[in-house]
Amino acid sequence: MKKVFSILVENTPGVTSHISGLFSRRGYNIDSFSSGVTSDPKITRITIVASGDEQILDQIEKQVAKLEDVIDVQILKPTDSVTTELMLVKVRAGANERQGVLSITQIFKAKVVDVTHDTMVIEVTGHAEKLESFLDMIDDYEILELARTGITGLSRGGQVKQVSLDDRLVYLPDED
């Protein structure tokens, strides 16, 4: 089983090392790890996909929440969140192969972000299943390089989390 953890942390040196260190010390598996600063430069959002049984995943949530730099831990459930992943794929594509690669790219609403005489770099975003399907379709071409960001996500509507380091966490209802 897998869970997606959205973790708000203080943006301090070594914070990602502290978080990932907890996983390695406890022998937990990280399937995906991505992080970035939020609208407040003092706060970073880390999205981690972890796998294990229910007991291990619950333990991960509790252990992460105890870390000093952690402000909030939220589980992103598929029905209550929006998640996505970015993938860059460099394929060998000379003049004869380009049209086939472009056709597949268009079907998946991907973008060609770089072209040379013999290669194309394609940017694909979406759920992991979409990215895997794209890779399956492009498999007839030689994949030279591949990079994936890992999943990132936010909870859907309902409440918006406004975070302050002074008072830690405040929930504001949507203004409808």
Disulfide bonds with the S-S distance in Angstrom:
none
